Amino acid sequence: QITLKESGPTLVKPTQTLTLTCTFSGFSLSTGGVGVGWIRQPPGKALEWLGLIYWDDDKRYSPSLKSRLTITKDTSKNQVVLTMTNMDPVDTATYFCAHLSRTTDFDSWGQGTLVTVSS
Amino acid sequence: NYMLTQPHSVSGSPGKTVSISCTRSSGSIASNYVHWYQQRPGSAPATVIYEDNQRPSGVPARFSGSIDSSSNSASLTISGLKTEDEADYYCQSYHGSSRGVIFGGGTKLTVL
């Protein structure tokens, strides 16, 4: 059974850097074909894909946010870390991490964590 | 890059059938698989259709997916509507060459 859980601050100030950790179990990020993605959802709005990290350490980012995002992995700890710089109130959202399946859908999701950007 | 466009909302009565479209702005809809998610309020999304028309185990046969090359769109069809189907639905495509992901803007399904 695959499980994922996001952790990190619930409140950040404008211009600060957000760091979120996704801790997972039930799969290994060293196994070929595996990926972990980050998706966010502002209150009442649509899902927005942020980025993906693959088993081979390839990283892909949303073109619109690429300059602000970094995704890393710690295979030994079963963790993936998302860093987003220069946070703004429009970045207020629930942030999800999810397992990318071999069929290229996100077949398991974390519960999400609400991050509010406010001074 | 391309966009996936969904209607903002659809509605239907219990027992009826509704379809939600997902139209690709450029390139062929058949070029990359389309997946569909159901998201209930306060919950994470869950796959209801993957690879255009495949149902994960546990998803009722009332849910089906298809693609239509003539309209360059994918569709999620829900038959025998139940009140529990009321939720937001999102389409998603994976771009193999760029290894990136695109989501549609989501559709709110209301079961009247």
gemmi code that builds the backbone of each chain (N, CA, C; Angstrom):
import gemmi

chains = {
    "A": [
        ("GLN", (0.853, -1.199, 0.000), (0.000, 0.000, 0.000), (0.883, 1.242, 0.000)),
        ("ILE", (0.601, 2.162, -0.910), (1.363, 3.398, -1.016), (0.711, 4.477, -0.170)),
        ("THR", (1.504, 5.144, 0.648), (1.022, 6.302, 1.399), (2.021, 7.435, 1.234)),
        ("LEU", (1.505, 8.658, 1.254), (2.324, 9.866, 1.188), (1.762, 10.882, 2.173)),
        ("LYS", (2.643, 11.699, 2.738), (2.207, 12.737, 3.662), (3.099, 13.950, 3.529)),
        ("GLU", (2.461, 15.102, 3.384), (3.176, 16.371, 3.275), (3.371, 16.985, 4.663)),
        ("SER", (4.489, 17.648, 4.839), (4.730, 18.353, 6.103), (5.504, 19.629, 5.815)),
        ("GLY", (5.295, 20.610, 6.693), (5.969, 21.881, 6.534), (5.189, 22.984, 7.202)),
        ("PRO", (5.597, 24.224, 7.007), (4.924, 25.343, 7.671), (3.535, 25.578, 7.119)),
        ("THR", (2.654, 26.057, 7.974), (1.305, 26.396, 7.519), (1.195, 27.869, 7.161)),
        ("LEU", (2.169, 28.659, 7.636), (2.145, 30.098, 7.395), (3.545, 30.566, 7.012)),
        ("VAL", (3.637, 31.260, 5.904), (4.905, 31.881, 5.514), (4.639, 33.346, 5.164)),
        ("LYS", (5.682, 34.155, 5.293), (5.543, 35.572, 4.988), (5.906, 35.827, 3.521)),
        ("PRO", (5.345, 36.864, 2.935), (5.730, 37.230, 1.565), (7.232, 37.414, 1.449)),
        ("THR", (7.759, 36.976, 0.334), (9.188, 36.968, -0.057), (9.964, 35.810, 0.566)),
        ("GLN", (9.396, 35.122, 1.553), (10.115, 33.998, 2.157), (10.137, 32.791, 1.222)),
        ("THR", (10.966, 31.817, 1.582), (11.064, 30.562, 0.843), (10.280, 29.483, 1.581)),
        ("LEU", (9.457, 28.760, 0.824), (8.680, 27.653, 1.375), (9.424, 26.343, 1.151)),
        ("THR", (9.507, 25.537, 2.197), (10.069, 24.200, 2.065), (9.068, 23.182, 2.594)),
        ("LEU", (8.658, 22.268, 1.731), (7.722, 21.208, 2.100), (8.386, 19.855, 1.883)),
        ("THR", (8.074, 18.929, 2.784), (8.614, 17.580, 2.692), (7.487, 16.595, 2.465)),
        ("CYS", (7.696, 15.684, 1.544), (6.768, 14.586, 1.280), (7.444, 13.298, 1.751)),
        ("THR", (6.855, 12.671, 2.752), (7.376, 11.407, 3.267), (6.457, 10.291, 2.809)),
        ("PHE", (7.037, 9.276, 2.180), (6.200, 8.248, 1.574), (6.634, 6.850, 2.003)),
        ("SER", (5.745, 5.898, 1.754), (6.036, 4.491, 2.002), (5.300, 3.663, 0.962)),
        ("GLY", (5.726, 2.411, 0.820), (5.076, 1.498, -0.112), (5.712, 1.448, -1.492)),
        ("PHE", (6.728, 2.283, -1.725), (7.473, 2.232, -2.968), (8.846, 2.855, -2.724)),
        ("SER", (9.732, 2.639, -3.669), (11.067, 3.215, -3.575), (11.323, 4.126, -4.772)),
        ("LEU", (11.900, 5.280, -4.518), (12.237, 6.205, -5.587), (13.528, 5.815, -6.289)),
        ("SER", (14.053, 4.659, -5.965), (15.196, 4.140, -6.711), (14.755, 3.079, -7.704)),
        ("THR", (13.463, 2.793, -7.751), (12.924, 1.798, -8.684), (12.594, 2.458, -10.017)),
        ("GLY", (13.022, 1.844, -11.082), (12.798, 2.386, -12.415), (11.338, 2.665, -12.708)),
        ("GLY", (11.079, 3.833, -13.299), (9.725, 4.197, -13.694), (8.949, 4.984, -12.659)),
        ("VAL", (9.526, 5.136, -11.479), (8.783, 5.780, -10.388), (8.997, 7.290, -10.384)),
        ("GLY", (7.962, 8.031, -10.026), (8.070, 9.473, -9.881), (7.187, 9.964, -8.747)),
        ("VAL", (7.558, 11.119, -8.195), (6.738, 11.812, -7.196), (6.510, 13.230, -7.683)),
        ("GLY", (5.264, 13.625, -7.681), (4.910, 14.953, -8.153), (4.384, 15.838, -7.042)),
        ("TRP", (4.439, 17.143, -7.304), (3.837, 18.146, -6.430), (2.746, 18.866, -7.229)),
        ("ILE", (1.604, 19.010, -6.591), (0.445, 19.671, -7.177), (-0.132, 20.596, -6.109)),
        ("ARG", (-0.599, 21.762, -6.510), (-1.218, 22.649, -5.536), (-2.613, 23.042, -5.984)),
        ("GLN", (-3.376, 23.556, -5.019), (-4.756, 23.932, -5.295), (-5.134, 25.129, -4.418)),
        ("PRO", (-5.177, 26.325, -4.987), (-5.650, 27.487, -4.222), (-7.086, 27.259, -3.772)),
        ("PRO", (-7.482, 27.874, -2.672), (-8.846, 27.663, -2.161), (-9.900, 27.932, -3.230)),
        ("GLY", (-10.745, 26.942, -3.469), (-11.830, 27.089, -4.441), (-11.414, 27.072, -5.890)),
        ("LYS", (-10.149, 26.776, -6.139), (-9.668, 26.803, -7.526), (-9.170, 25.436, -7.983)),
        ("ALA", (-8.614, 25.415, -9.193), (-8.257, 24.154, -9.837), (-6.901, 23.624, -9.371)),
        ("LEU", (-6.673, 22.367, -9.680), (-5.368, 21.757, -9.456), (-4.344, 22.376, -10.406)),
        ("GLU", (-3.138, 22.545, -9.916), (-2.035, 23.063, -10.733), (-0.803, 22.200, -10.500)),
        ("TRP", (-0.289, 21.599, -11.556), (0.921, 20.804, -11.442), (2.127, 21.717, -11.251)),
        ("LEU", (2.966, 21.375, -10.279), (4.160, 22.168, -9.989), (5.428, 21.510, -10.548)),
        ("GLY", (5.582, 20.213, -10.289), (6.797, 19.563, -10.746), (6.808, 18.084, -10.412)),
        ("LEU", (7.836, 17.412, -10.934), (8.009, 15.973, -10.756), (9.481, 15.654, -10.568)),
        ("ILE", (9.772, 14.653, -9.766), (11.115, 14.101, -9.689), (11.009, 12.605, -9.936)),
        ("TYR", (11.942, 12.106, -10.758), (11.900, 10.702, -11.168), (12.982, 9.885, -10.454)),
        ("TRP", (12.853, 8.577, -10.591), (13.797, 7.647, -9.971), (15.243, 7.918, -10.416)),
        ("ASP", (15.395, 8.441, -11.657), (16.736, 8.681, -12.192), (17.232, 10.090, -11.860)),
        ("ASP", (16.525, 10.774, -10.935), (16.849, 12.116, -10.457), (16.573, 13.201, -11.494)),
        ("ASP", (15.913, 12.835, -12.595), (15.454, 13.864, -13.519), (14.349, 14.660, -12.837)),
        ("LYS", (14.372, 15.973, -13.053), (13.369, 16.849, -12.454), (12.694, 17.658, -13.546)),
        ("ARG", (11.388, 17.775, -13.464), (10.634, 18.563, -14.428), (9.725, 19.530, -13.681)),
        ("TYR", (9.633, 20.749, -14.199), (8.876, 21.785, -13.519), (7.855, 22.429, -14.451)),
        ("SER", (6.792, 22.964, -13.844), (5.850, 23.774, -14.591), (6.588, 24.959, -15.199)),
        ("PRO", (6.410, 25.187, -16.492), (7.134, 26.305, -17.130), (6.884, 27.649, -16.455)),
        ("SER", (5.672, 27.847, -15.946), (5.334, 29.150, -15.367), (5.971, 29.367, -14.002)),
        ("LEU", (6.412, 28.306, -13.341), (6.978, 28.422, -11.998), (8.415, 27.926, -11.906)),
        ("LYS", (8.958, 27.532, -13.032), (10.257, 26.865, -13.055), (11.351, 27.645, -12.328)),
        ("SER", (11.355, 28.959, -12.470), (12.425, 29.761, -11.870), (12.371, 29.793, -10.351)),
        ("ARG", (11.254, 29.400, -9.761), (11.077, 29.487, -8.315), (11.122, 28.130, -7.615)),
        ("LEU", (11.138, 27.061, -8.373), (10.980, 25.722, -7.789), (12.261, 24.892, -7.825)),
        ("THR", (12.436, 24.107, -6.762), (13.470, 23.086, -6.738), (12.880, 21.856, -6.052)),
        ("ILE", (13.053, 20.703, -6.655), (12.608, 19.439, -6.060), (13.820, 18.533, -5.915)),
        ("THR", (13.972, 17.972, -4.731), (15.061, 17.041, -4.468), (14.501, 15.788, -3.801)),
        ("LYS", (15.323, 14.736, -3.777), (14.886, 13.510, -3.122), (15.971, 12.967, -2.219)),
        ("ASP", (15.539, 12.278, -1.179), (16.445, 11.536, -0.297), (15.910, 10.111, -0.290)),
        ("THR", (16.496, 9.287, -1.131), (15.985, 7.927, -1.317), (16.072, 7.116, -0.030)),
        ("SER", (17.112, 7.334, 0.741), (17.295, 6.546, 1.972), (16.231, 6.859, 3.018)),
        ("LYS", (15.716, 8.094, 2.964), (14.686, 8.496, 3.923), (13.280, 8.397, 3.345)),
        ("ASN", (13.167, 8.009, 2.094), (11.865, 8.002, 1.409), (11.184, 9.365, 1.504)),
        ("GLN", (11.921, 10.391, 1.125), (11.404, 11.749, 1.180), (11.708, 12.516, -0.110)),
        ("VAL", (10.785, 13.395, -0.419), (10.963, 14.345, -1.523), (10.702, 15.734, -0.956)),
        ("VAL", (11.547, 16.685, -1.306), (11.446, 18.039, -0.776), (11.170, 19.027, -1.907)),
        ("LEU", (10.175, 19.885, -1.677), (9.826, 20.970, -2.605), (10.254, 22.287, -1.987)),
        ("THR", (10.976, 23.080, -2.742), (11.344, 24.422, -2.308), (10.796, 25.424, -3.305)),
        ("MET", (10.097, 26.428, -2.796), (9.538, 27.484, -3.634), (9.981, 28.832, -3.073)),
        ("THR", (10.655, 29.602, -3.883), (11.201, 30.878, -3.419), (10.211, 32.018, -3.632)),
        ("ASN", (10.510, 33.138, -2.965), (9.787, 34.384, -3.176), (8.268, 34.207, -3.113)),
        ("MET", (7.806, 33.663, -1.997), (6.379, 33.384, -1.837), (5.561, 34.676, -1.829)),
        ("ASP", (4.357, 34.562, -2.372), (3.423, 35.684, -2.514), (2.049, 35.226, -2.029)),
        ("PRO", (1.195, 36.141, -1.604), (-0.151, 35.715, -1.173), (-0.898, 34.873, -2.213)),
        ("VAL", (-0.632, 35.065, -3.497), (-1.316, 34.245, -4.508), (-0.856, 32.785, -4.477)),
        ("ASP", (0.211, 32.514, -3.762), (0.694, 31.138, -3.614), (-0.013, 30.402, -2.483)),
        ("THR", (-0.929, 31.075, -1.799), (-1.728, 30.411, -0.771), (-2.519, 29.273, -1.413)),
        ("ALA", (-2.325, 28.068, -0.892), (-2.927, 26.900, -1.533), (-2.732, 25.677, -0.651)),
        ("THR", (-3.474, 24.626, -0.975), (-3.173, 23.304, -0.436), (-2.171, 22.649, -1.375)),
        ("TYR", (-1.085, 22.182, -0.803), (-0.018, 21.557, -1.571), (-0.070, 20.044, -1.356)),
        ("PHE", (-0.151, 19.316, -2.469), (-0.204, 17.856, -2.441), (1.072, 17.271, -3.043)),
        ("CYS", (1.504, 16.149, -2.493), (2.456, 15.319, -3.225), (1.730, 14.040, -3.635)),
        ("ALA", (2.191, 13.423, -4.714), (1.486, 12.267, -5.257), (2.455, 11.341, -5.977)),
        ("HIS", (2.113, 10.068, -5.991), (2.909, 9.047, -6.676), (2.483, 8.964, -8.134)),
        ("LEU", (3.452, 9.102, -9.046), (3.162, 8.954, -10.471), (3.266, 7.479, -10.824)),
        ("SER", (2.180, 6.922, -11.288), (2.180, 5.492, -11.595), (2.792, 5.235, -12.969)),
        ("ARG", (2.991, 3.951, -13.264), (3.532, 3.582, -14.580), (2.547, 3.917, -15.699)),
        ("THR", (1.264, 4.074, -15.333), (0.266, 4.446, -16.341), (0.164, 5.964, -16.478)),
        ("THR", (1.081, 6.687, -15.826), (1.258, 8.146, -15.898), (0.136, 8.956, -15.271)),
        ("ASP", (-0.710, 8.333, -14.461), (-1.626, 9.093, -13.618), (-1.071, 9.098, -12.203)),
        ("PHE", (-1.556, 10.023, -11.395), (-1.179, 10.072, -9.992), (-2.136, 9.157, -9.233)),
        ("ASP", (-1.659, 7.965, -8.899), (-2.556, 6.958, -8.345), (-2.641, 6.967, -6.826)),
        ("SER", (-1.783, 7.697, -6.171), (-1.860, 7.854, -4.718), (-1.468, 9.279, -4.372)),
        ("TRP", (-2.206, 9.869, -3.453), (-1.987, 11.260, -3.078), (-1.821, 11.372, -1.559)),
        ("GLY", (-1.059, 12.386, -1.155), (-1.067, 12.754, 0.246), (-2.362, 13.486, 0.578)),
        ("GLN", (-2.543, 13.751, 1.848), (-3.770, 14.433, 2.290), (-3.754, 15.909, 1.935)),
        ("GLY", (-2.560, 16.444, 1.630), (-2.430, 17.861, 1.334), (-2.149, 18.670, 2.575)),
        ("THR", (-1.451, 19.776, 2.402), (-1.189, 20.692, 3.501), (-1.469, 22.118, 3.042)),
        ("LEU", (-2.258, 22.832, 3.823), (-2.620, 24.199, 3.464), (-1.508, 25.156, 3.886)),
        ("VAL", (-0.997, 25.894, 2.942), (0.020, 26.900, 3.207), (-0.579, 28.273, 2.926)),
        ("THR", (-0.536, 29.123, 3.921), (-1.045, 30.485, 3.792), (0.134, 31.450, 3.735)),
        ("VAL", (0.091, 32.363, 2.773), (1.142, 33.368, 2.644), (0.559, 34.705, 3.079)),
        ("SER", (1.052, 35.195, 4.186), (0.526, 36.440, 4.740), (1.545, 37.054, 5.683)),
        ("SER", (1.548, 38.355, 5.718), (2.457, 39.057, 6.634), (1.823, 39.219, 8.011)),
    ],
    "B": [
        ("ASN", (3.667, 23.984, -25.573), (2.748, 23.357, -24.637), (1.305, 23.578, -25.061)),
        ("TYR", (0.403, 22.747, -24.548), (-1.006, 22.852, -24.892), (-1.830, 22.982, -23.626)),
        ("MET", (-3.117, 23.279, -23.800), (-4.046, 23.395, -22.668), (-5.135, 22.349, -22.785)),
        ("LEU", (-5.695, 21.989, -21.648), (-6.852, 21.111, -21.590), (-8.007, 21.928, -21.033)),
        ("THR", (-9.068, 22.059, -21.813), (-10.192, 22.904, -21.432), (-11.408, 22.060, -21.087)),
        ("GLN", (-11.948, 22.317, -19.900), (-13.147, 21.631, -19.425), (-14.262, 22.643, -19.203)),
        ("PRO", (-15.515, 22.198, -19.285), (-16.616, 23.104, -18.912), (-16.543, 23.381, -17.425)),
        ("HIS", (-16.949, 24.572, -17.053), (-16.866, 24.949, -15.639), (-17.774, 24.094, -14.775)),
        ("SER", (-18.964, 23.775, -15.315), (-19.912, 22.990, -14.529), (-20.843, 22.197, -15.433)),
        ("VAL", (-21.321, 21.083, -14.905), (-22.365, 20.281, -15.543), (-23.296, 19.815, -14.436)),
        ("SER", (-24.499, 19.434, -14.826), (-25.447, 18.940, -13.836), (-26.311, 17.853, -14.441)),
        ("GLY", (-26.875, 17.045, -13.570), (-27.759, 15.992, -14.013), (-28.599, 15.491, -12.853)),
        ("SER", (-29.652, 14.801, -13.188), (-30.558, 14.254, -12.171), (-30.152, 12.839, -11.822)),
        ("PRO", (-30.485, 12.405, -10.629), (-30.183, 11.019, -10.250), (-30.733, 10.032, -11.274)),
        ("GLY", (-29.887, 9.055, -11.617), (-30.279, 8.038, -12.590), (-29.947, 8.396, -14.031)),
        ("LYS", (-29.686, 9.686, -14.295), (-29.385, 10.110, -15.661), (-27.903, 9.946, -15.988)),
        ("THR", (-27.550, 10.337, -17.205), (-26.176, 10.242, -17.685), (-25.631, 11.628, -18.015)),
        ("VAL", (-24.401, 11.884, -17.582), (-23.750, 13.138, -17.942), (-22.367, 12.839, -18.521)),
        ("SER", (-21.902, 13.755, -19.349), (-20.555, 13.657, -19.892), (-19.814, 14.959, -19.646)),
        ("ILE", (-18.539, 14.830, -19.345), (-17.656, 15.976, -19.133), (-16.561, 15.914, -20.191)),
        ("SER", (-16.390, 17.000, -20.910), (-15.404, 17.016, -21.981), (-14.093, 17.641, -21.520)),
        ("CYS", (-13.052, 17.303, -22.230), (-11.698, 17.806, -21.967), (-11.053, 17.996, -23.334)),
        ("THR", (-10.979, 19.243, -23.786), (-10.543, 19.530, -25.146), (-9.092, 20.007, -25.167)),
        ("ARG", (-8.305, 19.374, -26.022), (-6.885, 19.728, -26.143), (-6.733, 20.858, -27.148)),
        ("SER", (-5.947, 21.876, -26.780), (-5.856, 23.086, -27.598), (-5.002, 22.917, -28.853)),
        ("SER", (-3.992, 22.081, -28.778), (-3.134, 21.854, -29.947), (-2.520, 20.471, -29.828)),
        ("GLY", (-2.183, 19.910, -30.984), (-1.712, 18.534, -30.980), (-2.886, 17.582, -30.844)),
        ("SER", (-2.657, 16.331, -31.148), (-3.731, 15.335, -31.143), (-4.030, 14.817, -29.747)),
        ("ILE", (-5.315, 14.746, -29.425), (-5.741, 14.201, -28.140), (-5.276, 12.758, -27.973)),
        ("ALA", (-5.090, 12.085, -29.099), (-4.682, 10.687, -29.047), (-3.180, 10.514, -28.824)),
        ("SER", (-2.450, 11.616, -28.824), (-0.990, 11.526, -28.688), (-0.547, 11.122, -27.293)),
        ("ASN", (-1.322, 11.497, -26.297), (-0.963, 11.216, -24.907), (-2.212, 10.750, -24.160)),
        ("TYR", (-2.036, 9.772, -23.298), (-3.174, 9.284, -22.524), (-3.803, 10.412, -21.697)),
        ("VAL", (-5.123, 10.300, -21.508), (-5.861, 11.220, -20.645), (-6.359, 10.438, -19.424)),
        ("HIS", (-6.204, 11.040, -18.274), (-6.672, 10.436, -17.022), (-7.706, 11.368, -16.395)),
        ("TRP", (-8.580, 10.805, -15.585), (-9.637, 11.587, -14.939), (-9.615, 11.352, -13.427)),
        ("TYR", (-9.804, 12.451, -12.683), (-9.832, 12.389, -11.232), (-11.167, 12.921, -10.714)),
        ("GLN", (-11.600, 12.339, -9.623), (-12.742, 12.848, -8.860), (-12.207, 13.448, -7.575)),
        ("GLN", (-12.652, 14.652, -7.247), (-12.246, 15.277, -5.991), (-13.474, 15.764, -5.237)),
        ("ARG", (-13.692, 15.159, -4.083), (-14.769, 15.596, -3.214), (-14.239, 16.685, -2.286)),
        ("PRO", (-15.125, 17.549, -1.773), (-14.670, 18.652, -0.914), (-13.844, 18.154, 0.262)),
        ("GLY", (-12.705, 18.798, 0.455), (-11.855, 18.473, 1.585), (-10.992, 17.238, 1.411)),
        ("SER", (-11.045, 16.624, 0.232), (-10.286, 15.402, -0.009), (-9.305, 15.575, -1.159)),
        ("ALA", (-8.335, 14.683, -1.200), (-7.415, 14.655, -2.327), (-8.100, 14.026, -3.539)),
        ("PRO", (-7.638, 14.344, -4.732), (-8.207, 13.713, -5.928), (-7.964, 12.210, -5.937)),
        ("ALA", (-8.813, 11.491, -6.664), (-8.669, 10.045, -6.830), (-8.962, 9.700, -8.284)),
        ("THR", (-8.158, 8.795, -8.848), (-8.333, 8.423, -10.248), (-9.622, 7.639, -10.444)),
        ("VAL", (-10.418, 8.058, -11.424), (-11.605, 7.278, -11.796), (-11.445, 6.645, -13.178)),
        ("ILE", (-10.608, 7.251, -14.029), (-10.286, 6.691, -15.340), (-8.803, 6.964, -15.613)),
        ("TYR", (-8.075, 5.959, -16.077), (-6.702, 6.175, -16.504), (-6.527, 5.634, -17.928)),
        ("GLU", (-5.511, 6.127, -18.593), (-5.227, 5.698, -19.974), (-6.476, 5.740, -20.847)),
        ("ASP", (-7.122, 6.868, -20.858), (-8.284, 7.199, -21.690), (-9.580, 6.511, -21.263)),
        ("ASN", (-9.513, 5.198, -20.972), (-10.764, 4.458, -20.774), (-10.666, 3.286, -19.806)),
        ("GLN", (-9.625, 3.259, -19.004), (-9.451, 2.151, -18.050), (-9.922, 2.562, -16.657)),
        ("ARG", (-10.630, 1.674, -16.007), (-11.125, 1.948, -14.663), (-10.250, 1.265, -13.621)),
        ("PRO", (-9.785, 2.016, -12.621), (-9.073, 1.355, -11.514), (-10.032, 0.414, -10.788)),
        ("SER", (-9.455, -0.568, -10.113), (-10.304, -1.455, -9.330), (-11.024, -0.642, -8.260)),
        ("GLY", (-12.293, -0.955, -8.082), (-13.087, -0.253, -7.087), (-13.918, 0.888, -7.657)),
        ("VAL", (-13.611, 1.314, -8.869), (-14.407, 2.368, -9.503), (-15.575, 1.706, -10.238)),
        ("PRO", (-16.791, 2.162, -9.975), (-17.958, 1.510, -10.598), (-17.931, 1.592, -12.121)),
        ("ALA", (-18.554, 0.620, -12.758), (-18.638, 0.570, -14.216), (-19.480, 1.717, -14.777)),
        ("ARG", (-20.150, 2.448, -13.891), (-20.925, 3.624, -14.329), (-20.007, 4.715, -14.894)),
        ("PHE", (-18.736, 4.633, -14.531), (-17.754, 5.612, -15.012), (-17.046, 5.054, -16.242)),
        ("SER", (-17.041, 5.831, -17.317), (-16.343, 5.399, -18.527), (-15.649, 6.587, -19.185)),
        ("GLY", (-14.607, 6.284, -19.942), (-13.865, 7.330, -20.619), (-13.705, 7.013, -22.098)),
        ("SER", (-13.535, 8.073, -22.881), (-13.352, 7.895, -24.321), (-12.601, 9.093, -24.872)),
        ("ILE", (-12.097, 8.938, -26.088), (-11.507, 10.073, -26.796), (-12.158, 10.180, -28.166)),
        ("ASP", (-12.226, 11.408, -28.666), (-12.840, 11.680, -29.958), (-11.868, 12.550, -30.759)),
        ("SER", (-11.253, 11.961, -31.736), (-10.258, 12.696, -32.523), (-10.894, 13.820, -33.340)),
        ("SER", (-12.145, 13.662, -33.714), (-12.776, 14.698, -34.545), (-12.937, 16.011, -33.792)),
        ("SER", (-13.177, 15.923, -32.488), (-13.306, 17.126, -31.665), (-12.054, 17.380, -30.835)),
        ("ASN", (-11.084, 16.501, -31.022), (-9.832, 16.578, -30.264), (-10.067, 16.662, -28.764)),
        ("SER", (-10.947, 15.825, -28.293), (-11.298, 15.891, -26.882), (-11.452, 14.507, -26.285)),
        ("ALA", (-11.322, 14.469, -24.984), (-11.615, 13.280, -24.191), (-12.905, 13.545, -23.425)),
        ("SER", (-13.573, 12.474, -23.056), (-14.814, 12.616, -22.298), (-14.877, 11.612, -21.167)),
        ("LEU", (-15.408, 12.073, -20.048), (-15.754, 11.216, -18.920), (-17.275, 11.152, -18.875)),
        ("THR", (-17.799, 9.942, -18.923), (-19.242, 9.755, -18.876), (-19.616, 9.005, -17.608)),
        ("ILE", (-20.601, 9.535, -16.924), (-21.105, 8.902, -15.698), (-22.567, 8.589, -15.933)),
        ("SER", (-22.899, 7.314, -15.883), (-24.284, 6.898, -16.077), (-24.903, 6.530, -14.736)),
        ("GLY", (-26.215, 6.466, -14.707), (-26.900, 6.123, -13.462), (-26.472, 7.019, -12.317)),
        ("LEU", (-26.519, 8.332, -12.551), (-25.999, 9.301, -11.589), (-26.515, 9.060, -10.174)),
        ("LYS", (-25.603, 9.208, -9.224), (-25.944, 9.122, -7.814), (-25.523, 10.423, -7.135)),
        ("THR", (-26.176, 10.731, -6.038), (-25.836, 11.964, -5.327), (-24.374, 11.960, -4.888)),
        ("GLU", (-23.834, 10.776, -4.626), (-22.434, 10.668, -4.190), (-21.446, 11.007, -5.311)),
        ("ASP", (-21.930, 11.110, -6.557), (-21.047, 11.477, -7.668), (-20.796, 12.981, -7.714)),
        ("GLU", (-21.553, 13.737, -6.928), (-21.366, 15.188, -6.908), (-19.968, 15.507, -6.404)),
        ("ALA", (-19.172, 16.145, -7.254), (-17.763, 16.387, -6.963), (-17.170, 17.228, -8.087)),
        ("ASP", (-15.895, 17.570, -7.947), (-15.144, 18.194, -9.024), (-14.381, 17.107, -9.772)),
        ("TYR", (-14.325, 17.248, -11.092), (-13.639, 16.272, -11.926), (-12.574, 16.975, -12.766)),
        ("TYR", (-11.386, 16.370, -12.808), (-10.260, 16.947, -13.535), (-9.707, 15.948, -14.540)),
        ("CYS", (-9.396, 16.436, -15.737), (-8.646, 15.607, -16.671), (-7.160, 15.953, -16.545)),
        ("GLN", (-6.325, 15.028, -16.931), (-4.873, 15.213, -16.838), (-4.205, 14.429, -17.948)),
        ("SER", (-3.185, 15.025, -18.510), (-2.420, 14.340, -19.538), (-0.945, 14.389, -19.173)),
        ("TYR", (-0.209, 13.398, -19.618), (1.223, 13.323, -19.351), (1.944, 13.416, -20.676)),
        ("HIS", (2.911, 14.315, -20.740), (3.642, 14.538, -21.979), (4.962, 13.793, -21.921)),
        ("GLY", (5.026, 12.666, -22.624), (6.192, 11.799, -22.505), (7.501, 12.451, -22.899)),
        ("SER", (7.485, 13.240, -23.955), (8.740, 13.811, -24.442), (9.308, 14.827, -23.460)),
        ("SER", (8.436, 15.579, -22.793), (8.914, 16.567, -21.819), (8.852, 16.047, -20.391)),
        ("ARG", (8.257, 14.869, -20.221), (8.070, 14.265, -18.887), (7.304, 15.204, -17.958)),
        ("GLY", (6.410, 16.022, -18.538), (5.619, 16.954, -17.738), (4.144, 16.580, -17.714)),
        ("VAL", (3.405, 17.303, -16.906), (1.992, 17.004, -16.654), (1.145, 18.243, -16.897)),
        ("ILE", (-0.051, 18.034, -17.410), (-1.010, 19.130, -17.597), (-2.346, 18.701, -17.013)),
        ("PHE", (-2.963, 19.602, -16.258), (-4.300, 19.383, -15.744), (-5.291, 20.284, -16.477)),
        ("GLY", (-6.502, 19.790, -16.639), (-7.592, 20.646, -17.083), (-8.043, 21.524, -15.932)),
        ("GLY", (-8.897, 22.488, -16.235), (-9.333, 23.451, -15.237), (-10.391, 22.951, -14.272)),
        ("GLY", (-10.878, 21.722, -14.483), (-11.837, 21.152, -13.553), (-13.285, 21.463, -13.905)),
        ("THR", (-14.160, 20.521, -13.592), (-15.597, 20.658, -13.825), (-16.349, 20.274, -12.564)),
        ("LYS", (-17.242, 21.150, -12.135), (-18.061, 20.845, -10.968), (-19.326, 20.134, -11.427)),
        ("LEU", (-19.511, 18.914, -10.943), (-20.709, 18.139, -11.246), (-21.709, 18.297, -10.111)),
        ("THR", (-22.887, 18.764, -10.461), (-23.985, 18.871, -9.494), (-25.049, 17.849, -9.853)),
        ("VAL", (-25.427, 17.054, -8.860), (-26.493, 16.071, -9.053), (-27.750, 16.648, -8.399)),
        ("LEU", (-28.674, 17.035, -9.233), (-29.846, 17.796, -8.761), (-30.883, 16.900, -8.100)),
    ],
}
model = gemmi.Model(1)
for chain_id, residues in chains.items():
    chain = gemmi.Chain(chain_id)
    for i, (resn, *xyz) in enumerate(residues, 1):
        res = gemmi.Residue()
        res.name, res.seqid = resn, gemmi.SeqId(i, " ")
        for name, pos in zip(("N", "CA", "C"), xyz):
            atom = gemmi.Atom()
            atom.name, atom.element = name, gemmi.Element(name[0])
            atom.pos, atom.b_iso = gemmi.Position(*pos), 0.0
            res.add_atom(atom)
        chain.add_residue(res)
    model.add_chain(chain)
structure = gemmi.Structure()
structure.add_model(model)
structure.setup_entities()
